[in-house]
Amino acid sequence: AEAGGREVPVRVTMPQGGEPRGVYLEIHGGGFYMSWAARSDFRNRNTADAAQVAVVTVDYRLAPEHPWPAAPDDCETAALWVLEQAEERFGTSRLSIGGGSAGANLAMTTLLRLRDKGLAESFAAAVLHYGAFDLSGQTPGGRLYADEPFIDLYLGGVEDRTDPDISPLFGDLRGLPPALLVCGTEDVLLEDSLAMAGRLAAAGGDVDLRVYP
């Protein structure tokens, strides 16, 4: 996927049995340093067929070899490519974006970057599974995993970890698409999901929060 002078590999799963009703840009988790797009194949096949959408998964660069802002740069590139190419390649301009854990963080930072370019309204929805939204350790949720080594691998010597491009919980969350947040009661990221749902709602967003046992 190439856009804005940058390129990133993406993996596309088309729905079986008909043309896609929309495009879902999926960003995998893995603490910003693990996993890869193909690892989501089974889940993305189910998503593509159940929702009748094309799923585009981003193979963004991983830490520590490629620390921030490599990952959000790559995800923004994929999002801009989808915006430019969806109608021609997939026959639809209905777009959504989402991911789990680090992927939910990157989905939010991507939306904030697009919003600042006046493009976030092109996405109809965000799907945020157990997101890590505060990498600064400044909030109750962020403090629960502040000692995890993936944070330093991803951020290196960055001092201000409340930058919304790192910790979207601290961003201006106005003007974003409707969001579905999903988390389990025993997940270490539950507090982050609750905080993000509250911040999105306070910013006037349409929020659907689902917490499962």
C-alpha angles and dihedrals in degrees: 000000000000127000138141093013093302133095136200134179115254132186118218125205114189122203118253120234102029150003117304118266090206146339124262116200104208123196115196125226130228108131092282090284106063141057132027140229097267091058088072094056097108095048092042092051089054091047093048093051098039095048096028092233136132109246117211114192122196122226093204121181116269135225144275091033090042110027127183130338092032095080098049090043090056094045091050089051091053091047093051090048091052090049091051099040108031098094095046099039102034104020094237139084095199105116137181134174135202151133146171131265106330087009091060089051090052092046089056095045089049091052091049090052091048092046090055087054091049092249106105092093088067088074116077097200148000123219112201118186116193094324128201097223103160116052091164097074090227098121130059090254095046092050090060092070102019091117095055110121094224090075094063091041089056100038104031109179098353107138103191103058092168088076103127089230085065103027107024091186086081095051133103098265099190121122098028127135123259111289134213112201119193128186142148125242093241096045115117087223095057092101090052091051092050092048093049092048089052094047093048091050092047088053090056097260128149104246132183112187118192118186116184129194 
